[in-house]
Amino acid sequence: MAGMEPDVQDFLKRIVQTVSVTVLFLLLHMTFGVYLNWAFFEDKPSTGNIIYYCIFLLSLAALIYFYYRVWRGKV
């Protein structure tokens, strides 16, 4: 990337960071929610369901804040 302009390099860096963090977010929540069955209710909500959804909402808010921080500057 030595021959790239700094603006293009910064833009590509933002894209890579956004995609990487999004994939990590999705993989973690798919693993814990779907594979470990914490996202699905059986008859009534369990403690694991409540903890999972609280963590999901907090991490979703953190992800949106991360997007804001990465993309707030000049594009």
Contact map, one row per residue, 1 for C-alpha under 8 A:
111100001000000000000000000000000000000000000000000000000000000000000000000
111100000000000000000000000000000000000000000000000000000000000000000000000
111110000000000000000000000000000000000000000000000000000000000000000000000
111111011000000000000000000000000000000000000000000000000000000000000000000
001111111000000000000000000000000000000000000000000000000000000000000000000
000111111100000000000000000000000000000000000000000000000000000000000000000
000011111110000000000000000000000000000000000000000000000000000000000000001
000111111111000000000000000000000000000000000000000000000000000000000000000
100111111111100000000000000000000000000000000000000000000000000000000000000
000001111111110000000000000000000000000000000000000000000000000000000000000
000000111111111000000000000000000000000000000000000000000000000000000000001
000000011111111100000000000000000000000000000000000000000000000000000000000
000000001111111110000000000000000000000000000000000000000000000000000000000
000000000111111111000000000000000000000000000000000000000000000000000110000
000000000011111111100000000000000000000000000000000000000000000000000000000
000000000001111111110000000000000000000000000000000000000000000000000000000
000000000000111111111000000000000000000000000000000000000000000000000000000
000000000000011111111100000000000000000000000000000000000000000000100100000
000000000000001111111110000000000000000000000000000000000000000000000000000
000000000000000111111111000000000000000000000000000000000000000000000000000
000000000000000011111111100000000000000000000000000000000000001000000000000
000000000000000001111111110000000000000000000000000000000000001000000000000
000000000000000000111111111000000000000000000000000000000000000000000000000
000000000000000000011111111100000000000000000000000000000000000000000000000
000000000000000000001111111110000000000000000000000000000010001000000000000
000000000000000000000111111111000000000000000000000000000000000000000000000
000000000000000000000011111111100000000000000000000000000000000000000000000
000000000000000000000001111111110000000000000000000000000000000000000000000
000000000000000000000000111111111100000000000000000000010000000000000000000
000000000000000000000000011111111110000000000000000000000000000000000000000
000000000000000000000000001111111111000000000000000000000000000000000000000
000000000000000000000000000111111111111000000000000100000000000000000000000
000000000000000000000000000011111111111100000000000100000000000000000000000
000000000000000000000000000011111111111100000000000000000000000000000000000
000000000000000000000000000001111111100000000000000000000000000000000000000
000000000000000000000000000000111111110000000000000000000000000000000000000
000000000000000000000000000000011111111100000000000000000000000000000000000
000000000000000000000000000000011101111110000001100100000000000000000000000
000000000000000000000000000000011100111110000000100110000000000000000000000
000000000000000000000000000000001100111111000000100000000000000000000000000
000000000000000000000000000000000000011111111100100000000000000000000000000
000000000000000000000000000000000000000111111000000000000000000000000000000
000000000000000000000000000000000000000011111000000000000000000000000000000
000000000000000000000000000000000000000011111100000000000000000000000000000
000000000000000000000000000000000000000011111110110000000000000000000000000
000000000000000000000000000000000000000010011111110000000000000000000000000
000000000000000000000000000000000000000000001111111000000000000000000000000
000000000000000000000000000000000000010000000111111100000000000000000000000
000000000000000000000000000000000000011110001111111110000000000000000000000
000000000000000000000000000000000000000000001111111111000000000000000000000
000000000000000000000000000000000000000000000011111111100000000000000000000
000000000000000000000000000000011000011000000001111111110000000000000000000
000000000000000000000000000000000000001000000000111111111000000000000000000
000000000000000000000000000000000000000000000000011111111100000000000000000
000000000000000000000000000000000000000000000000001111111110000000000000000
000000000000000000000000000010000000000000000000000111111111000000000000000
000000000000000000000000000000000000000000000000000011111111100000000000000
000000000000000000000000000000000000000000000000000001111111110000000000000
000000000000000000000000100000000000000000000000000000111111111000000000000
000000000000000000000000000000000000000000000000000000011111111100000000000
000000000000000000000000000000000000000000000000000000001111111110000000000
000000000000000000000000000000000000000000000000000000000111111111000000000
000000000000000000001100100000000000000000000000000000000011111111100000000
000000000000000000000000000000000000000000000000000000000001111111110000000
000000000000000000000000000000000000000000000000000000000000111111111000000
000000000000000000000000000000000000000000000000000000000000011111111100000
000000000000000001000000000000000000000000000000000000000000001111111110000
000000000000000000000000000000000000000000000000000000000000000111111111000
000000000000000000000000000000000000000000000000000000000000000011111111100
000000000000010001000000000000000000000000000000000000000000000001111111100
000000000000010000000000000000000000000000000000000000000000000000111111111
000000000000000000000000000000000000000000000000000000000000000000011111110
000000000000000000000000000000000000000000000000000000000000000000001111111
000000000000000000000000000000000000000000000000000000000000000000000011111
000000100010000000000000000000000000000000000000000000000000000000000010111
